[in-house]
Amino acid sequence: MAPNKAYENQILKFRTERENRLKENERSWLALAGLFWLEEGENTFGRDPSNDIQLEGAVIPPKAGIFLYKNDVVTVKVNEGVGMTCNGENFRSKVLHTDIEEKPDYL
């Protein structure tokens, strides 16, 4: 059976377009810094190896803050002197909206 070139080209075009969309969107899966499961209670995060969640990068503070996970709600609290934005706005503490909600938060 001869390969269907039109179908093959359609699949290759779809893959190329999807890859371009993922690369162009700062909120795509390609921008994901890591997947970290939160434990009930406080989960520290930052560049320092002593954190529960270790993030790499020179711009990441050694001790950036905590994610508080309680009753299926996640609140992020940023340490004093650390600048962080959520959906483009500065904040100190915020209850986060998950990616299964209509408008998830982006840190």
Residue, then its C-alpha position, 0 to 999 in steps of 0.5 A: m500500500a502506497p503512503n498517503k503523502a497528503y495525509e503525511n503532509q497534513i500531520l507534519k504541518f500540524r506538528t510544526e504549527r503546534e511546536n511554533r505555538l508552544k514556543e511562542n506562548e510564555r504559558s505553554w508547557l515548554a515554559l514549565a520550570g518543573l513539576f513539584w508535588l506539594e505536601e500538606g503545610e508549608n513548602t519552601f521554594g528558591r534556589d538554595p538546596s535546603n528548600d523543599i522546592q529547588l529552582e535553578g537560575a541566577v534570578i531566583p532568590p536563595k529563599a524566595g518564599i513558601f507555598l502553603y497547601k491546606n485543605d486543597v488550597v494553595t497560597v503563595k507567600v513571598n519573602e521580604g525583599v523578593g519581587m514576584t508577579c502573578n499574572g503580571e502584577n506584584f504581590r506579597s501573598k495570594v491564593l492561587h487559581t489552578d490550571i483546571e480553573e477558567k483563569p489560572d494564575y501564572l507566577 
